[in-house]
Amino acid sequence: MKIITFDVFRTLGIPGVRYIKPERMYDHLEEIQAADWLLFPAYWQVHTLVYGLKARIFPSLASYHLGHNKVEQTRAFMAICPEHVPPTEILGTSRASLDRVVERFGYPFIAKRIKSSMGEGISLIDCREALDAHIEEEPVLYAQKRLPIDRDLRIVVVGGEVLTAYWRVTPLGGYLSNISQGGRVEHDDIPEAAIALALRLARELDIDHAGFDIAMVDGHPYVFEFNRLFGNQGIADSSKRIGRAILRMLGLGDDRDPDGDPDGEPPLQLTA
């Protein structure tokens, strides 16, 4: 089995993988075409690899397309599980659109850039001046009702398996729970309803490598988004565990376990 990765850091837990820099793709076309799997291509490579070279990629094509921005994935969520989506408006930035959002949600509400991660690009809008400032550089107004929460869940799903789930607790006085924004990790009392929702979304949308962000309100889960390239801060032995899960997803868990780990999973090795 020949496997090529385009992201060495995302595949540290997978032995025997050939690393090619994305920008060197056209220097290695024959090798790429001969590979059985291509792991973690950059987004700009995906269409060429899948449609041009007929290659198999991981993560899935859906993980790339739906994970590319918040609008795409939120619309998919609204189609398959609208009861689990926070009240959301996705509009243009006309005065009528701004008035509609304010009338529906009142102040404060949450506005997000459609392409952002790690809590960046998320604003708490508490007045018209803040709303006007937010849309100055935004072609789309993505607005959500502020939920009455002081934490949310990060649930990591790889190949249909939940690798970890933990609370991200918002710092006192803040509104962002992201670890990069000062959120605190807690592993206690993870709701089964949130796990079930993450697995359902992964299954129905063909998402095979993602960190889902889910909030709980009165025992009911609401999905905010998923990140195809999620942070590993809350995952113990992240490279090893994620690498093993990827191998199982690719059907290689058994023949890449030369040391016979007791759990039947391959040992941690660095890529060449």
VEXRO-235963 format. One record per residue (C-alpha): x, y, z; residue in one letter; residue number from 0. Coordinates in steps of 0.02 Angstrom, whole numbers, plus 50000, padded with zeros to 5 digits. Layout:
BEGIN
X/Y/Z/guvex/tornu
X/Y/Z/a/NUM
...
% end
This chain:
BEGIN
X/Y/Z/guvex/tornu
50000/50000/50000/m/0
50073/50166/49945/k/1
50022/50319/50045/i/2
50074/50499/50014/i/3
50044/50641/50135/t/4
50047/50825/50095/f/5
50045/50876/50279/d/6
50184/50796/50380/v/7
50123/50860/50548/f/8
49948/50786/50525/r/9
50019/50614/50490/t/10
50155/50595/50622/l/11
50068/50441/50692/g/12
50066/50347/50527/i/13
50221/50243/50482/p/14
50287/50218/50306/g/15
50209/50373/50230/v/16
50293/50472/50091/r/17
50290/50661/50115/y/18
50277/50778/49966/i/19
50261/50965/49986/k/20
50099/51027/49908/p/21
50190/51153/49800/e/22
50296/51010/49727/r/23
50143/50912/49670/m/24
50177/50936/49484/y/25
50354/50870/49504/d/26
50286/50703/49569/h/27
50132/50669/49463/l/28
50179/50490/49418/e/29
50213/50447/49600/e/30
50051/50529/49653/i/31
49951/50434/49522/q/32
50028/50270/49581/a/33
49981/50300/49763/a/34
49835/50210/49844/d/35
49793/50356/49959/w/36
49836/50541/49967/l/37
49822/50617/50141/l/38
49786/50797/50188/f/39
49808/50889/50023/p/40
49791/51076/50029/a/41
49619/51139/49977/y/42
49686/51207/49813/w/43
49748/51032/49765/q/44
49586/50940/49794/v/45
49495/50964/49629/h/46
49649/50922/49527/t/47
49684/50765/49627/l/48
49506/50700/49633/v/49
49435/50754/49465/y/50
49593/50764/49363/g/51
49699/50620/49430/l/52
49554/50514/49498/k/53
49646/50495/49662/a/54
49578/50441/49831/r/55
49601/50573/49963/i/56
49583/50584/50151/f/57
49494/50677/50228/p/58
49342/50651/50119/s/59
49289/50767/49981/l/60
49137/50817/50085/a/61
49251/50862/50231/s/62
49341/50984/50117/y/63
49191/51059/50030/h/64
49078/51077/50181/l/65
49221/51126/50293/g/66
49278/51265/50178/h/67
49168/51396/50258/n/68
49031/51416/50388/k/69
48896/51456/50261/v/70
48915/51292/50167/e/71
48911/51183/50321/q/72
48773/51279/50410/t/73
48659/51261/50259/r/74
48693/51074/50261/a/75
48654/51067/50447/f/76
48492/51163/50419/m/77
48439/51034/50288/a/78
48468/50876/50390/i/79
48445/50931/50571/c/80
48368/51105/50582/p/81
48315/51073/50762/e/82
48499/51064/50810/h/83
48554/51228/50729/v/84
48552/51388/50834/p/85
48437/51522/50762/p/86
48542/51586/50616/t/87
48530/51713/50477/e/88
48642/51708/50323/i/89
48612/51866/50224/l/90
48691/52002/50121/g/91
48746/52162/50203/t/92
48609/52280/50144/s/93
48525/52394/50269/r/94
48369/52287/50257/a/95
48470/52132/50303/s/96
48547/52217/50453/l/97
48376/52276/50512/d/98
48307/52100/50493/r/99
48444/52025/50601/v/100
48425/52155/50737/v/101
48236/52135/50737/e/102
48250/51945/50753/r/103
48390/51930/50880/f/104
48403/52097/50967/g/105
48567/52145/51052/y/106
48684/52063/51090/p/107
48702/51929/50956/f/108
48847/51836/50878/i/109
48918/51878/50706/a/110
49050/51772/50621/k/111
49168/51783/50475/r/112
49125/51640/50358/i/113
49307/51582/50347/k/114
49389/51581/50517/s/115
49446/51464/50655/s/116
49516/51462/50833/m/117
49385/51589/50886/g/118
49450/51722/50768/e/119
49321/51821/50670/g/120
49184/51797/50800/i/121
49109/51957/50868/s/122
48983/51995/51003/l/123
48874/52129/50924/i/124
48798/52240/51057/d/125
48749/52395/50957/c/126
48723/52459/50780/r/127
48896/52537/50774/e/128
48975/52367/50810/a/129
48869/52287/50675/l/130
48918/52419/50548/d/131
49101/52394/50591/a/132
49086/52205/50572/h/133
49015/52211/50396/i/134
49140/52337/50330/e/135
49251/52194/50269/e/136
49121/52055/50260/e/137
49025/52012/50100/p/138
48905/51901/50199/v/139
48817/51933/50364/l/140
48821/51771/50464/y/141
48726/51802/50625/a/142
48668/51688/50765/q/143
48567/51709/50922/k/144
48679/51710/51075/r/145
48642/51551/51171/l/146
48636/51554/51363/p/147
48795/51452/51387/i/148
48964/51470/51472/d/149
49045/51322/51381/r/150
49031/51211/51229/d/151
49095/51040/51177/l/152
49232/50992/51056/r/153
49198/50817/50990/i/154
49331/50743/50876/v/155
49271/50614/50751/v/156
49392/50521/50637/v/157
49330/50383/50524/g/158
49167/50365/50618/g/159
49252/50351/50788/e/160
49243/50477/50928/v/161
49424/50499/50981/l/162
49390/50626/51116/t/163
49256/50741/51184/a/164
49282/50880/51307/y/165
49206/51041/51370/w/166
49285/51207/51325/r/167
49242/51323/51468/v/168
49230/51508/51428/t/169
49341/51624/51532/p/170
49247/51729/51659/l/171
49168/51879/51573/g/172
49206/51815/51398/g/173
49102/51741/51258/y/174
49231/51631/51168/l/175
49266/51456/51231/s/176
49405/51411/51108/n/177
49564/51345/51190/i/178
49664/51470/51088/s/179
49558/51609/51163/q/180
49585/51554/51343/g/181
49452/51418/51359/g/182
49481/51284/51490/r/183
49470/51098/51451/v/184
49359/50986/51558/e/185
49323/50802/51522/h/186
49184/50767/51648/d/187
49000/50729/51611/d/188
49000/50727/51422/i/189
48817/50718/51363/p/190
48772/50567/51258/e/191
48655/50677/51154/a/192
48802/50781/51095/a/193
48904/50627/51050/i/194
48756/50557/50954/a/195
48734/50719/50857/l/196
48918/50728/50808/a/197
48915/50547/50747/l/198
48753/50577/50652/r/199
48823/50729/50563/l/200
48984/50639/50521/a/201
48889/50490/50452/r/202
48755/50582/50353/e/203
48873/50712/50280/l/204
49020/50594/50249/d/205
49135/50693/50364/i/206
49280/50581/50415/d/207
49403/50699/50502/h/208
49329/50840/50603/a/209
49313/50927/50769/g/210
49129/50967/50798/f/211
49083/51114/50910/d/212
48919/51079/50999/i/213
48828/51174/51137/a/214
48700/51109/51261/m/215
48546/51210/51310/v/216
48425/51126/51432/d/217
48489/50956/51379/g/218
48469/50991/51193/h/219
48624/50993/51079/p/220
48656/51132/50953/y/221
48795/51120/50825/v/222
48896/51275/50785/f/223
49019/51208/50658/e/224
49153/51081/50623/f/225
49337/51109/50586/n/226
49420/50991/50462/r/227
49591/51039/50531/l/228
49556/51043/50717/f/229
49676/51083/50858/g/230
49747/50939/50959/n/231
49765/51027/51126/q/232
49632/50924/51213/g/233
49684/50754/51144/i/234
49807/50647/51242/a/235
49937/50562/51130/d/236
49855/50652/50985/s/237
49973/50599/50845/s/238
49967/50417/50896/k/239
49780/50406/50921/r/240
49731/50505/50767/i/241
49857/50410/50660/g/242
49785/50244/50716/r/243
49608/50300/50680/a/244
49658/50358/50506/i/245
49739/50190/50471/l/246
49581/50100/50526/r/247
49480/50215/50413/m/248
49592/50170/50267/l/249
49577/49985/50309/g/250
49760/49971/50361/l/251
49749/49946/50549/g/252
49802/49764/50549/d/253
49941/49759/50419/d/254
50027/49911/50494/r/255
50040/49842/50671/d/256
50212/49761/50666/p/257
50244/49777/50853/d/258
50080/49697/50902/g/259
50011/49831/51015/d/260
49886/49754/51137/p/261
49744/49858/51066/d/262
49783/49800/50890/g/263
49832/49973/50830/e/264
49993/50028/50746/p/265
50135/50104/50848/p/266
50186/50285/50839/l/267
50322/50321/50711/q/268
50380/50479/50625/l/269
50357/50493/50438/t/270
50511/50487/50330/a/271
% end
